[in-house]
């Protein structure tokens, strides 16, 4: 059995990468946890904290 070569993915040139994600941090959990953005609220999946928009 011979191993097949993996197909090379085309390289994307000229794309800009963002250094960080936008969003609000959870005040209870700290700066490592982001709040999820829902239609009418921001909520933390770790501790359950939420804010109304």
Secondary structure, DSSP 8 states (H G I E B T S, - for coil): -------------S----SS----EETTTEEEEE-EE-SSEEE-TTT--EEE-
